[in-house]
Structure formats: structure tokens, C-alpha cells
Amino acid sequence: MKFRFNGDADCPDWILAEIYNLSRLSSVKLKLLGQIVAQAIINPPLQMEKVDKLFVDSKLDTDINLKACIACLTFIFSSTIRFSCDSSALQTELQQLGLPREHSISIKKILDEYSSSLIDHFRSQSLKVNRLEDVSSKVDETTKCAVLSLSTTHDNNTETLLLAPNTVDDLLRELVNIKTKMENLKQVM
């Protein structure tokens, strides 16, 4: 069976197994756990002391099932946002997987509450490149090549590139093309 929250693919077996463990929690505990997990996705780290308090009097094995339940909810939230699945469809699909109605409604409410923050978080994390700190260039007179030094914020790393004259011309032409395309896209949006 195909599920929209999983990109119209089959549900992973481990999610099916964890749905059973999630169903053993009360819907109130599941909602609290889901809120903690959603907050941890948006603003890490996960608040384990709050999670431990939730699981103290539950029937689950806290060593194994606690982490698995957190992983399951993280997967459900992130893949639902990734594949732009609406919360009503998620609720229906979780019920099809065997999660009780009250539990599915709890997860739907969490997703409704946190969806815009999750979307913003995932957008800020996608295609993330280390920020460029400094660029310096010079021409090596002996080889007639351009020497670029690029410094990034990650580990204060400096990379040095040696570019042949024809490579510099190609790079400049490509950058002008990219700039034009970006300006066109900006006008469309």
C-alpha cells in the first residue's frame, strides 16, 4: 500500500512496528511526546528529561522503545513535511497503519501546530553550504594562472584554487549566466 506521507511509497517495516508501541501510549502522552519531538526538530537538542518523565509510568521498555518512538515520530513529521502531505491525509493513513483514532488526531494536531515552523526549519537546512568568510585573488606571474583563496566559516578552513586563464574566462561566463537566471527567477517569484 502506498502512503502520501511517505512520498507515495510503502511504509517502512520499522514504522509499522513502532506504530504498535505508539498505540500503547495514551493519546495525551503521545501528544506531549510529539510536541517535544517537533520542538527538538525545530530547535535541537531533544529534551530527554521531559521524555523520561513521560515514560516513567508507561508500559514500554524505556531503553529500547523510547528511542524508537522518538525516531518514529521524527520520521513521520519530517517525511510528512518533505512530501507536502496535509495533516488530514496523515491522520487517515496513520489509522490505516493501525494507530488508534485518538492518537492519529493527536499527531494531526501537533502537525497543524508546528507545520509552518518545521517547513521553515527544513528550508533553512536544505542545500546548506558553509558560509564564505573571505575571498582573495592574485595572478601568479610565473604560471599566468589566477590564484583564489576561499575562507569558510566551517573550521576556518582556507582553500586555494589555481585557475588557468581559459578557466577564468569560462568561470566568468558561467557566473554571468547564473546571475541572469537568478534575476529572471526572482522576477517570476
C-alpha positions as CSV (number, residue, x, y, z in Angstrom):
1,M,0.0,0.0,0.0
2,K,1.3,3.5,-0.8
3,F,1.2,6.4,1.7
4,R,1.3,10.1,0.8
5,F,3.2,11.0,4.0
6,N,6.0,8.7,2.8
7,G,6.1,10.0,-0.8
8,D,3.6,7.6,-2.2
9,A,5.9,4.7,-1.2
10,D,5.3,1.7,1.1
11,C,5.7,2.4,4.8
12,P,9.0,1.1,6.2
13,D,8.6,-2.0,8.3
14,W,10.2,-0.4,11.4
15,I,7.5,2.3,11.3
16,L,4.8,-0.4,11.3
17,A,6.5,-2.0,14.3
18,E,6.7,1.3,16.1
19,I,3.0,2.2,15.4
20,Y,2.2,-0.6,17.8
21,N,4.4,0.9,20.5
22,L,2.9,4.4,19.9
23,S,-0.6,2.9,20.3
24,R,0.4,1.6,23.7
25,L,0.9,5.1,25.0
26,S,-2.1,7.2,26.0
27,S,-3.1,9.8,23.4
28,V,-2.2,12.6,25.9
29,K,1.3,11.2,26.4
30,L,1.7,10.7,22.7
31,K,0.7,14.3,22.1
32,L,3.2,15.5,24.7
33,L,5.9,13.3,23.2
34,G,5.1,14.5,19.7
35,Q,5.3,18.2,20.9
36,I,8.7,17.5,22.4
37,V,10.0,15.8,19.3
38,A,8.6,18.6,17.0
39,Q,10.3,21.2,19.2
40,A,13.6,19.2,19.1
41,I,13.4,19.0,15.3
42,I,13.0,22.8,15.1
43,N,15.4,23.7,17.9
44,P,17.7,20.8,18.9
45,P,18.6,19.2,21.2
46,L,15.9,16.9,22.4
47,Q,14.8,17.5,26.0
48,M,15.4,13.9,27.3
49,E,14.5,14.8,30.9
50,K,10.9,15.6,29.7
51,V,10.7,12.5,27.6
52,D,12.0,10.4,30.5
53,K,9.3,11.8,32.8
54,L,6.6,10.8,30.2
55,F,7.9,7.2,30.1
56,V,8.4,6.6,33.8
57,D,5.0,5.0,34.4
58,S,4.3,3.7,30.9
59,K,4.3,0.0,30.0
60,L,7.1,0.4,27.4
61,D,10.7,-0.7,27.8
62,T,12.3,2.7,28.3
63,D,15.7,1.7,26.9
64,I,14.6,0.4,23.5
65,N,11.2,1.7,22.8
66,L,11.8,5.3,23.9
67,K,14.4,6.0,21.2
68,A,12.4,4.0,18.7
69,C,9.2,6.1,19.4
70,I,11.2,9.3,19.1
71,A,12.7,8.1,15.8
72,C,9.3,7.1,14.5
73,L,7.7,10.5,15.3
74,T,10.7,12.3,13.8
75,F,10.3,10.2,10.6
76,I,6.6,10.8,10.5
77,F,6.9,14.6,10.9
78,S,9.9,15.1,8.6
79,S,8.6,12.9,5.8
80,T,5.1,14.5,6.0
81,I,6.6,17.9,5.6
82,R,9.1,16.7,3.0
83,F,6.4,15.3,0.8
84,S,3.9,18.1,1.4
85,C,1.2,15.7,2.8
86,D,-1.6,17.5,4.5
87,S,-2.4,16.6,8.1
88,S,-5.9,15.2,7.4
89,A,-4.3,12.7,4.9
90,L,-1.7,11.8,7.5
91,Q,-4.4,11.2,10.1
92,T,-6.2,8.8,7.8
93,E,-3.0,7.0,6.8
94,L,-1.9,6.5,10.4
95,Q,-5.2,5.0,11.1
96,Q,-4.8,2.6,8.2
97,L,-1.5,1.6,9.7
98,G,-3.2,0.7,12.9
99,L,-2.7,3.8,15.1
100,P,-5.9,4.4,17.1
101,R,-8.1,7.4,16.0
102,E,-7.3,9.5,19.1
103,H,-3.6,9.0,18.6
104,S,-3.9,10.0,14.9
105,I,-5.8,13.1,15.9
106,S,-3.1,14.0,18.4
107,I,-0.4,13.7,15.8
108,K,-2.5,15.7,13.3
109,K,-3.0,18.5,15.9
110,I,0.8,18.6,16.5
111,L,1.5,18.8,12.8
112,D,-1.1,21.5,12.4
113,E,0.5,23.5,15.2
114,Y,4.2,23.0,14.1
115,S,4.0,22.7,10.3
116,S,5.0,26.2,9.4
117,S,7.9,26.1,11.9
118,L,9.0,22.7,10.6
119,I,8.8,23.9,7.0
120,D,10.9,26.9,7.8
121,H,13.5,24.8,9.7
122,F,13.8,22.3,6.8
123,R,14.1,25.1,4.2
124,S,16.9,26.6,6.3
125,Q,18.7,23.3,6.5
126,S,18.4,22.3,2.8
127,L,21.2,22.9,0.4
128,K,23.2,24.5,3.2
129,V,26.8,25.4,2.2
130,N,29.4,26.7,4.5
131,R,29.3,30.5,4.6
132,L,32.1,32.2,2.7
133,E,34.2,34.4,5.0
134,D,36.8,35.9,2.7
135,V,37.9,35.7,-0.9
136,S,41.3,36.9,-2.1
137,S,42.8,36.6,-5.6
138,K,46.1,37.3,-7.3
139,V,47.8,36.4,-10.5
140,D,50.8,34.1,-10.4
141,E,53.3,35.7,-12.8
142,T,55.3,32.5,-13.4
143,T,52.3,30.4,-14.5
144,K,50.0,33.2,-15.6
145,C,47.3,31.5,-13.5
146,A,44.8,33.1,-11.2
147,V,45.1,32.0,-7.5
148,L,41.9,32.2,-5.5
149,S,41.9,31.8,-1.7
150,L,38.5,31.0,-0.2
151,S,37.9,31.0,3.5
152,T,34.8,29.4,5.0
153,T,33.2,29.7,8.5
154,H,33.5,25.9,9.0
155,D,36.7,25.2,10.9
156,N,38.2,28.5,9.5
157,N,39.3,26.4,6.5
158,T,41.1,28.2,3.6
159,E,41.1,26.5,0.2
160,T,43.4,27.7,-2.6
161,L,42.5,27.2,-6.2
162,L,44.8,27.6,-9.2
163,L,42.8,28.6,-12.3
164,A,44.2,28.7,-15.9
165,P,43.4,31.8,-18.0
166,N,40.8,30.0,-20.1
167,T,39.2,28.5,-16.9
168,V,38.8,32.0,-15.5
169,D,37.1,33.1,-18.7
170,D,34.7,30.1,-18.6
171,L,34.0,30.7,-14.9
172,L,33.2,34.3,-15.5
173,R,30.9,33.5,-18.4
174,E,29.1,30.8,-16.3
175,L,28.7,33.2,-13.4
176,V,27.2,35.8,-15.6
177,N,24.7,33.2,-16.9
178,I,23.8,32.1,-13.4
179,K,23.3,35.7,-12.3
180,T,20.9,36.3,-15.2
181,K,18.9,33.1,-14.5
182,M,18.7,34.1,-10.8
183,E,17.4,37.5,-11.7
184,N,14.8,36.0,-14.0
185,L,13.7,33.6,-11.3
186,K,13.5,36.5,-8.8
187,Q,11.2,38.4,-11.2
188,V,8.9,35.3,-11.7
189,M,8.6,34.8,-7.9
